Amino acid sequence: MDFDLAPPAGVGPLRIGTARHAADTALDSLRDLSAISESDRPGQHVFRPSGLMISIHCMRGVLEAVELGRPSSPSDRVLFRGLDVFALPAREVVRRVGEFTSIGEEPDDGASFIAPDLLLYFWRPFAADDEPEEERGHHFSSVLLARPGYYDTPAQQRSS
């Protein structure tokens, strides 16, 4: 199954700004009933048979962010404008996303990148850009899509 990142609207049936109940129902719809994972937590996250993790983050009763974790098999893909964000090396993803919008290293973590105008955050535990056999550093491990202002500091939120 393909999961198309459509910032800032959402991904698939998970729409940023929807009520918590609707977000829970949408998350449940992504569960594969033929292979329910023991790690699933209703209202929090599901793990698909591919290993893809889909997690929702709600605050004040609404969906504010969706996080997707890298699958271990290609039966599920996470796409941004046709780009498979988990199949390509992290640096290639950054280069290609940079063709659409600004993207830069997270100031406190040189292995992670943020596209602030799209509210996309790409994470990996460490950088291993030149070592394809080190998948956990060569590829991104997760991508988070969030509502406008999600990354703002409290001071920035007060001035908005």
C-alpha positions as CSV (number, residue, x, y, z in Angstrom):
1,M,0.0,0.0,0.0
2,D,1.2,3.5,-0.8
3,F,1.0,6.2,1.9
4,D,1.2,9.7,0.2
5,L,2.5,12.5,2.5
6,A,0.4,15.6,1.7
7,P,1.6,18.3,4.1
8,P,0.1,20.0,5.9
9,A,-3.2,18.1,5.3
10,G,-2.1,14.7,6.4
11,V,-1.4,11.2,5.0
12,G,-4.1,8.9,3.7
13,P,-7.2,9.0,5.9
14,L,-5.2,10.7,8.7
15,R,-6.1,14.4,8.4
16,I,-4.4,17.0,10.5
17,G,-6.9,18.9,12.6
18,T,-9.5,16.2,12.8
19,A,-11.1,15.3,16.1
20,R,-9.5,12.6,18.2
21,H,-12.3,10.1,17.6
22,A,-12.0,10.5,13.8
23,A,-8.2,10.1,14.0
24,D,-8.6,6.9,16.1
25,T,-11.0,5.5,13.5
26,A,-8.7,6.5,10.6
27,L,-5.8,4.8,12.3
28,D,-7.8,1.7,12.9
29,S,-8.7,1.6,9.2
30,L,-4.9,1.2,8.4
31,R,-4.6,-1.9,10.5
32,D,-4.3,-5.2,8.5
33,L,-6.9,-7.3,10.2
34,S,-5.3,-10.5,8.8
35,A,-2.0,-9.8,10.7
36,I,-2.6,-7.7,13.8
37,S,0.6,-6.9,15.6
38,E,0.9,-7.5,19.3
39,S,2.6,-4.1,19.4
40,D,-0.5,-2.2,18.2
41,R,-1.9,0.3,20.6
42,P,-5.4,1.6,19.7
43,G,-5.4,5.4,19.5
44,Q,-1.6,5.5,19.4
45,H,0.0,3.4,16.7
46,V,-0.3,0.4,14.4
47,F,2.3,-1.9,12.9
48,R,1.5,-3.2,9.4
49,P,2.8,-6.6,8.2
50,S,5.5,-4.8,6.3
51,G,6.9,-3.4,9.5
52,L,5.6,0.1,8.7
53,M,4.7,1.9,12.0
54,I,2.0,4.5,11.8
55,S,1.6,6.7,14.9
56,I,-0.7,9.6,15.7
57,H,-0.1,12.5,18.1
58,C,-3.2,14.2,19.4
59,M,-3.4,17.3,21.7
60,R,-6.4,19.2,22.9
61,G,-8.7,16.6,21.3
62,V,-7.3,17.0,17.7
63,L,-4.8,15.2,15.5
64,E,-1.6,17.3,15.4
65,A,0.9,15.0,13.8
66,V,1.4,11.7,12.1
67,E,4.6,9.7,12.3
68,L,5.6,6.8,10.0
69,G,8.4,4.4,10.7
70,R,10.4,2.7,8.0
71,P,9.0,-0.6,6.9
72,S,11.2,-3.7,6.6
73,S,9.6,-4.8,3.3
74,P,8.5,-2.9,0.2
75,S,4.9,-3.9,0.4
76,D,4.2,-0.5,2.0
77,R,5.7,2.7,0.7
78,V,5.7,6.2,2.1
79,L,5.8,8.7,-0.7
80,F,6.3,12.5,-1.0
81,R,5.5,13.7,-4.5
82,G,6.3,10.2,-5.9
83,L,9.6,10.0,-3.9
84,D,9.8,6.9,-1.7
85,V,11.3,8.5,1.4
86,F,12.4,5.2,3.0
87,A,13.8,3.4,-0.1
88,L,16.3,6.1,-1.1
89,P,19.4,7.1,0.9
90,A,18.8,9.9,3.3
91,R,21.0,12.4,1.5
92,E,19.2,11.6,-1.8
93,V,15.8,12.2,-0.1
94,V,17.1,15.6,1.2
95,R,18.4,16.6,-2.2
96,R,15.1,15.7,-3.9
97,V,12.9,17.2,-1.3
98,G,15.1,20.3,-1.6
99,E,13.9,20.6,-5.2
100,F,10.4,21.5,-3.8
101,T,11.1,23.4,-0.6
102,S,13.8,24.4,1.8
103,I,15.1,21.6,4.0
104,G,18.0,21.6,6.4
105,E,19.8,19.8,9.2
106,E,18.1,19.8,12.6
107,P,20.4,22.2,14.6
108,D,20.8,19.8,17.5
109,D,21.0,16.6,15.4
110,G,23.0,16.5,12.2
111,A,21.4,13.2,11.2
112,S,17.9,14.6,11.0
113,F,16.4,17.1,8.7
114,I,13.4,19.4,8.7
115,A,11.4,21.0,5.9
116,P,9.8,23.7,7.9
117,D,7.5,25.1,5.2
118,L,6.0,21.6,4.7
119,L,6.1,20.6,8.4
120,L,8.0,17.4,7.6
121,Y,10.7,16.1,9.9
122,F,13.0,13.3,8.7
123,W,14.8,11.3,11.4
124,R,17.5,8.7,11.6
125,P,19.4,7.6,14.7
126,F,22.8,8.6,13.2
127,A,24.4,9.6,9.9
128,A,26.1,6.9,7.9
129,D,25.8,8.5,4.5
130,D,28.6,6.7,2.7
131,E,27.8,3.2,4.2
132,P,24.8,1.7,2.4
133,E,25.1,-1.5,4.5
134,E,24.4,0.6,7.6
135,E,20.7,1.0,6.8
136,R,19.8,2.7,10.1
137,G,22.1,5.6,9.3
138,H,22.1,5.5,5.5
139,H,18.2,5.7,5.3
140,F,15.7,7.7,7.3
141,S,14.0,5.7,10.0
142,S,10.9,7.9,10.4
143,V,9.1,10.9,9.0
144,L,6.7,13.1,10.9
145,L,4.1,15.3,9.3
146,A,2.6,17.9,11.6
147,R,0.2,20.8,11.8
148,P,1.3,24.4,11.3
149,G,3.1,25.7,14.4
150,Y,3.9,22.2,15.7
151,Y,7.6,22.9,15.9
152,D,7.2,26.4,17.4
153,T,8.6,27.2,20.8
154,P,6.2,28.6,23.4
155,A,7.6,32.1,22.7
156,Q,6.8,31.7,19.0
157,Q,3.3,30.4,19.7
158,R,2.6,33.4,22.0
159,S,3.7,35.9,19.2
160,S,1.6,34.2,16.5
